[in-house]
Amino acid sequence: MTTDELLGRKDTKLSFIVADDVDFICDSIESILKKGKHECLAKVNNGLQLLAEIEKAAPDVIFLDINMPEMDGLTALEKIQKQGLNVKVIMVSADSSTETKEKAIELGAIGYITKPFLPEHIETVIKTME
């Protein structure tokens, strides 16, 4: 048994998908999470691409923007929940309205990060899942 195991520390590495129509945001989230040795399964630019990727891979967590072309994040979130997938969804959006946050949580998101974000915001959410 390792010291970490004796102290109750987990060595859980999460797999994730980032869905955002701004490549810089996808790359930023990926970079932050890879520092923690988490695995990026895909980066996509809209909800339709996200749904296709989820069929190929089963991520532990999805970082999901709301305003995207072809299929927005709230619609994608609703479809993910209807499929009954065991995946945690964290919304990452510039929309900071209470109404939108409440809608996302109502649809099943476990968290909501407002853009612009700091690396600590992403890290804090991930630590709650490890």
C-alpha positions as CSV (number, residue, x, y, z in Angstrom):
1,M,0.0,0.0,0.0
2,T,1.3,3.4,-0.9
3,T,1.5,6.5,1.4
4,D,-1.1,8.2,-0.7
5,E,-3.5,5.3,-0.3
6,L,-2.9,5.2,3.5
7,L,-3.7,9.0,3.7
8,G,-6.8,8.5,1.6
9,R,-5.4,10.4,-1.4
10,K,-6.8,9.4,-4.7
11,D,-4.8,9.1,-7.9
12,T,-7.9,9.3,-10.2
13,K,-7.3,10.7,-13.6
14,L,-10.3,11.8,-15.5
15,S,-11.1,11.6,-19.2
16,F,-12.8,14.7,-20.7
17,I,-14.2,16.3,-23.8
18,V,-14.3,20.0,-24.4
19,A,-17.1,21.5,-26.5
20,D,-16.6,25.1,-27.4
21,D,-16.7,27.0,-30.7
22,V,-13.6,29.0,-29.8
23,D,-10.5,26.9,-30.3
24,F,-8.6,29.0,-27.8
25,I,-11.0,28.0,-25.0
26,C,-10.8,24.3,-25.9
27,D,-7.0,24.5,-25.9
28,S,-6.9,26.4,-22.6
29,I,-9.1,23.9,-20.8
30,E,-7.1,21.0,-22.3
31,S,-3.8,22.6,-21.2
32,I,-5.0,23.2,-17.6
33,L,-6.3,19.6,-17.3
34,K,-3.3,17.9,-18.9
35,K,-1.1,19.5,-16.2
36,G,-3.1,17.3,-13.8
37,K,-2.4,14.3,-16.1
38,H,-6.1,14.1,-17.1
39,E,-6.8,12.7,-20.6
40,C,-8.5,14.8,-23.4
41,L,-10.6,12.5,-25.5
42,A,-11.7,15.2,-27.9
43,K,-12.2,18.9,-28.6
44,V,-15.3,19.8,-30.6
45,N,-16.9,23.0,-31.8
46,N,-20.6,22.3,-31.4
47,G,-23.2,20.1,-29.8
48,L,-23.7,17.8,-32.8
49,Q,-20.0,17.0,-32.8
50,L,-20.1,16.4,-29.1
51,L,-22.9,13.9,-29.4
52,A,-21.0,12.0,-32.1
53,E,-17.8,11.9,-29.9
54,I,-19.7,10.7,-26.9
55,E,-20.8,7.7,-29.0
56,K,-17.1,6.9,-29.7
57,A,-15.7,7.5,-26.2
58,A,-17.1,7.6,-22.7
59,P,-15.7,10.6,-20.9
60,D,-15.9,11.2,-17.2
61,V,-16.6,14.9,-17.7
62,I,-17.6,17.3,-20.4
63,F,-16.8,21.0,-20.4
64,L,-19.6,22.5,-22.5
65,D,-20.1,26.0,-23.9
66,I,-23.7,27.2,-24.3
67,N,-23.6,29.5,-27.4
68,M,-22.3,27.3,-30.3
69,P,-23.4,26.8,-33.9
70,E,-25.5,23.9,-35.1
71,M,-26.5,22.8,-31.6
72,D,-26.2,24.9,-28.5
73,G,-24.9,23.5,-25.2
74,L,-28.2,23.5,-23.4
75,T,-29.8,21.4,-26.1
76,A,-26.7,19.1,-26.1
77,L,-26.9,18.8,-22.3
78,E,-30.6,17.9,-22.5
79,K,-29.9,15.1,-25.1
80,I,-27.0,13.8,-23.0
81,Q,-29.2,13.5,-19.9
82,K,-32.0,11.8,-21.9
83,Q,-29.5,9.2,-23.0
84,G,-28.8,8.4,-19.4
85,L,-25.0,8.6,-19.8
86,N,-22.9,8.5,-16.7
87,V,-21.0,11.7,-17.4
88,K,-20.6,14.9,-15.5
89,V,-21.2,18.1,-17.4
90,I,-19.7,21.5,-16.5
91,M,-21.0,24.5,-18.4
92,V,-18.4,27.0,-19.4
93,S,-20.1,30.1,-20.8
94,A,-19.8,33.9,-21.1
95,D,-23.5,34.0,-20.2
96,S,-23.6,34.9,-16.5
97,S,-27.3,35.3,-16.1
98,T,-28.9,33.6,-13.2
99,E,-31.7,32.3,-15.5
100,T,-29.2,30.5,-17.7
101,K,-27.2,29.1,-14.8
102,E,-30.4,27.8,-13.2
103,K,-31.6,26.2,-16.5
104,A,-28.2,24.4,-16.9
105,I,-28.3,23.0,-13.4
106,E,-32.0,22.0,-13.9
107,L,-31.0,20.1,-17.0
108,G,-28.3,18.3,-15.1
109,A,-25.0,20.3,-15.2
110,I,-23.0,19.8,-12.0
111,G,-21.2,23.1,-12.3
112,Y,-21.1,26.4,-14.2
113,I,-17.9,28.4,-14.9
114,T,-18.3,31.9,-16.3
115,K,-15.8,33.1,-19.0
116,P,-13.3,34.6,-18.8
117,F,-12.1,32.0,-16.2
118,L,-8.8,31.5,-14.4
119,P,-7.1,28.1,-14.4
120,E,-8.0,27.8,-10.7
121,H,-11.7,27.7,-11.6
122,I,-11.2,24.6,-13.8
123,E,-8.9,23.0,-11.3
124,T,-11.3,23.5,-8.4
125,V,-14.1,21.9,-10.2
126,I,-12.0,18.9,-11.2
127,K,-10.7,18.4,-7.6
128,T,-14.3,18.0,-6.4
129,M,-14.6,15.0,-8.8
130,E,-11.3,13.2,-8.1
